[in-house]
Amino acid sequence: MAGNTFGTLFKLTTFGESHGPAIGGIIDGCPAGLKIDADIILHDLSRRRPGQSMITTQRNEPDDFEILSGIYQGVTTGSPIAFTIQNKDQRPDDYAAMKTAYRPSHADFTYDQKYGHRDHRGSGRASARETAARVFGGAIARQLLSNSGIKIDAYVSAVGPFKMSDNYELVDFSKIESNIVRCPDAELANKMINYLEELKKKGDTTGGVITCVIKDVPAGLGEPVFDKLHADLGKAILSINAVHGFEYGSGFAGAAMTGSEHNDLFKKQGSKIVTSSNNSGGIQGGISNGMDIFFSCCIQAGFNINDGAENSE
């Protein structure tokens, strides 16, 4: 199966299936000498981990990891970083009926058509379980980027009909972890949680929006024309299960603006050149312009026939 590697200089290849013995990955291109904080990796994996609240799938995976190579005494060696994450809550019998039935809006049918067979146990490779390996790779990448002063924050900005303001500059990032829905607006978070509880009683689900803000990005990152920065971000985000939309900067709302409203005028701020607005989302011509990069993705509602299954496309 092709298409399991993302990145050019810093590459992540993931492997494993939802109900196999383990999932994992190999990171290639991480420089030597980077001090790795294992607690950061554990924290990020725990944020993704299912079963931590009533609003997530109830599959109980502790997501303990084992590093096989590339890190010695807490420091990267420059060689490929190989890691595994054990699948401990394996319940393949829960999916017995899926041998002869295709779940709607899941990858059951398409995998069968493409490969001539499929792993019906929780969608196998198409399961959201695969994202745990991405989180591990992202935790390493984030520590590498933090050495250059780059800060990354992400939060839930919408659930169903409840939506935060589009102005991320009004968001207090310190409040993201203050509730189980990870919305930094406490009042709106309570409405989201109540809505999710009502849907759960009905045996249904809903979608939402996640917004990411990247600060202190130096100008000049990105490559024309097929490797534009926003194109790479879009590919990474859209390859996640259940993501059905990606927008950066003004996004689709920019279609309703005039050109004079949308243009980001340049100005001098001390010795630095900045823009008076940021409708471009920190990226122009596919290259970062030094302003904050921000983007959002839409997570489509997924409906699981059997309790405890993870969403997949």
C-alpha positions in Angstrom: 0.0 0.0 0.0 1.5 3.3 -1.1 0.9 6.7 0.5 1.9 6.0 4.1 4.7 8.7 4.2 4.3 12.4 4.7 7.0 15.1 4.6 10.1 15.9 2.6 12.9 16.9 5.0 11.2 15.6 8.1 9.4 12.5 7.1 6.8 10.3 9.0 5.9 6.9 7.8 3.1 5.1 9.8 2.1 1.5 9.9 -0.4 -0.8 11.6 -4.1 -1.6 11.8 -6.8 -0.7 14.3 -7.1 -4.1 15.9 -3.6 -5.6 15.0 -1.0 -6.0 17.7 0.4 -2.5 17.4 0.6 0.7 15.3 3.7 2.8 14.9 6.0 4.8 12.7 9.4 5.8 11.6 10.6 9.4 11.6 13.4 10.2 9.2 15.2 13.6 9.0 15.1 14.6 12.7 18.5 16.2 13.4 20.8 14.9 16.1 21.1 16.6 19.4 17.4 17.4 20.0 16.5 16.8 23.7 13.2 14.9 23.8 10.8 15.4 26.6 8.8 12.1 26.8 6.2 13.7 29.0 5.2 16.0 26.1 4.7 12.9 23.9 2.6 11.3 26.6 0.6 14.5 27.1 -0.2 14.8 23.4 -1.1 11.1 23.1 -3.4 11.4 26.1 -5.2 14.4 24.4 -6.0 12.1 21.4 -6.7 9.0 23.5 -10.3 7.7 23.2 -12.4 6.8 26.2 -11.4 9.9 28.3 -14.9 11.4 28.4 -18.4 10.7 27.4 -18.1 12.8 24.2 -15.4 10.4 22.7 -15.4 6.8 21.5 -15.3 4.5 24.5 -12.5 2.3 23.2 -10.0 2.3 26.1 -6.4 2.6 24.8 -3.7 3.8 27.2 -1.4 4.6 24.2 1.9 3.6 25.9 4.7 3.9 23.4 8.1 2.2 23.0 11.0 3.9 21.2 13.0 1.4 19.2 15.8 3.6 17.8 16.9 7.1 17.1 16.8 8.4 20.7 19.5 7.6 23.2 19.5 8.9 26.8 16.7 11.3 25.9 18.5 12.9 22.9 18.0 12.3 19.2 21.0 10.5 17.5 20.2 11.6 13.9 19.2 8.1 12.8 15.6 7.2 12.1 13.3 7.3 15.1 11.2 4.1 15.2 8.4 3.7 17.7 5.4 1.4 18.4 2.2 1.9 20.3 0.5 -1.2 21.5 -3.2 -1.9 20.7 -4.4 -3.2 24.1 -8.2 -2.8 23.8 -8.6 -5.2 20.8 -12.2 -6.3 20.3 -12.3 -7.8 16.8 -15.5 -9.8 17.7 -17.4 -6.5 17.9 -17.0 -6.2 14.1 -18.0 -9.7 13.1 -21.1 -8.5 11.4 -19.0 -6.2 9.2 -17.6 -9.1 7.3 -20.8 -9.2 5.2 -22.0 -5.6 5.6 -20.5 -2.2 4.5 -20.9 0.6 6.9 -22.3 3.8 5.3 -19.8 6.6 4.8 -16.9 4.4 5.9 -14.0 2.9 3.9 -15.3 -0.7 4.0 -16.6 -0.6 0.4 -13.8 1.4 -1.2 -11.0 -0.7 0.4 -12.7 -3.8 -0.8 -13.0 -2.5 -4.3 -9.4 -1.2 -4.4 -7.6 -4.2 -2.8 -10.0 -7.1 -3.3 -10.1 -7.7 0.4 -10.3 -5.7 3.6 -9.6 -5.8 7.3 -13.1 -5.5 8.7 -11.9 -5.1 12.4 -12.7 -1.5 13.0 -11.8 -0.5 9.4 -8.2 -1.7 9.8 -5.8 0.7 8.2 -8.6 3.2 7.6 -9.4 3.6 11.3 -8.8 6.8 13.2 -6.5 4.7 15.4 -3.8 5.4 12.8 -3.7 9.1 14.0 -2.0 8.1 17.2 1.2 7.5 15.2 0.8 11.0 13.7 0.4 12.5 17.2 3.7 10.9 18.2 5.4 12.3 15.1 3.8 15.7 15.7 5.0 15.7 19.3 8.6 15.3 18.1 8.2 17.9 15.4 6.7 20.4 17.8 9.7 20.1 20.1 12.0 20.6 17.2 10.0 23.7 16.1 9.9 25.1 19.6 13.7 25.4 19.5 13.1 28.1 16.8 10.4 29.8 18.9 7.5 28.6 16.9 4.3 28.0 19.0 1.4 25.9 17.9 -2.1 25.9 19.5 -5.3 24.2 18.4 -8.8 24.3 19.8 -12.4 23.3 19.0 -14.0 26.4 17.5 -17.4 24.8 16.6 -19.6 21.8 17.4 -22.8 21.3 15.5 -24.6 24.7 15.4 -22.4 26.3 18.2 -19.5 28.4 16.8 -16.9 30.7 18.2 -15.9 34.0 16.7 -13.5 33.7 13.7 -11.1 36.2 15.4 -8.5 33.9 16.9 -6.8 37.0 18.5 -9.6 37.1 21.0 -8.9 33.5 22.2 -7.2 32.7 25.5 -5.2 29.6 24.6 -4.6 28.9 28.3 -8.3 27.9 28.6 -8.2 25.2 25.9 -7.8 22.4 28.4 -10.3 23.7 30.8 -13.2 21.5 29.6 -13.7 18.1 27.9 -14.6 19.6 24.5 -11.4 21.8 24.5 -13.2 25.0 23.5 -11.6 28.0 25.2 -15.0 29.8 25.5 -16.4 28.3 28.7 -20.0 29.4 28.1 -20.0 28.0 24.6 -18.2 24.9 25.7 -21.1 24.1 28.1 -23.6 24.5 25.2 -21.5 22.1 23.1 -21.3 19.5 25.8 -25.1 19.7 26.5 -25.8 19.3 22.8 -23.4 16.3 22.5 -25.2 14.7 25.5 -28.6 15.1 23.9 -27.3 13.6 20.7 -25.7 10.7 22.5 -29.1 9.9 24.2 -30.6 9.7 20.7 -27.7 7.5 19.5 -26.4 10.1 17.1 -23.4 12.3 16.6 -22.4 15.6 15.0 -19.4 17.3 13.4 -17.3 20.2 14.4 -14.5 22.6 13.5 -10.9 22.6 14.8 -8.8 25.8 14.5 -5.0 25.9 14.6 -2.8 29.0 15.1 0.9 28.9 14.5 2.8 31.9 15.9 6.3 33.3 15.3 6.8 31.6 12.0 9.7 33.1 10.0 9.0 34.5 6.6 10.1 32.5 3.7 8.9 29.0 4.5 7.2 27.1 1.7 8.1 26.1 -1.9 6.5 27.1 -5.2 4.5 25.8 -6.9 3.2 22.3 -6.0 4.8 22.3 -2.5 3.2 25.5 -1.3 3.0 25.8 2.5 -0.8 25.8 2.6 -1.0 23.0 0.1 1.2 20.8 2.4 -0.9 21.8 5.4 -4.1 21.0 3.5 -2.7 17.6 2.5 -1.8 16.7 6.0 -5.1 17.8 7.4 -7.3 16.3 4.7 -5.7 12.9 5.0 -7.1 12.7 8.6 -10.2 10.6 8.9 -13.5 12.4 8.8 -12.0 15.8 7.7 -14.1 17.1 4.9 -12.9 20.7 4.6 -9.8 22.8 5.0 -9.4 26.6 4.9 -6.7 29.0 5.9 -6.8 32.8 6.4 -10.2 34.2 5.4 -11.0 30.8 3.8 -14.4 30.5 2.1 -15.6 33.7 3.7 -13.1 35.5 1.5 -15.4 34.8 -1.5 -17.9 37.3 -0.1 -15.3 40.1 0.3 -14.2 42.6 -2.2 -10.6 42.8 -3.3 -10.0 46.0 -1.5 -11.4 44.5 1.7 -9.3 41.3 1.4 -5.9 42.7 0.4 -3.4 42.7 3.2 -1.5 46.0 3.0 2.1 46.0 4.0 3.4 48.4 6.7 6.6 49.0 8.7 6.5 48.0 12.4 9.9 49.0 13.9 12.5 47.2 11.7 10.0 44.6 10.6 7.6 44.5 7.6 4.2 43.3 8.6 0.6 43.4 7.1 -2.2 45.6 8.5 -4.6 42.6 8.2 -4.1 38.9 7.9 -6.7 37.6 5.5 -4.0 35.6 3.8 -3.5 33.6 7.0 0.2 34.2 7.1 0.8 32.7 3.7 1.2 34.5 0.3 2.2 32.7 -2.9 2.5 29.5 -0.9 5.3 31.1 1.3 5.0 32.3 4.9 5.1 36.1 5.2 6.0 36.2 8.9 2.5 36.8 10.2 0.5 34.3 12.3 -0.5 31.2 10.3 -4.1 30.1 11.1 -6.3 27.5 9.5 -9.4 25.4 10.3 -10.7 22.0 9.4 -14.2 20.7 9.3 -14.8 17.3 11.0 -17.8 15.6 9.4 -20.3 13.8 11.7 -19.7 10.0 11.8 -22.2 7.4 12.9 -20.9 4.1 14.3 -23.2 1.1 14.2 -21.4 -0.7 17.0 -20.6 1.1 20.3 -16.9 1.7 20.8 -15.9 1.8 17.1 -13.7 4.7 16.0 -14.7 6.9 13.1 -13.2 6.2 9.7 -14.0 7.3 6.2 
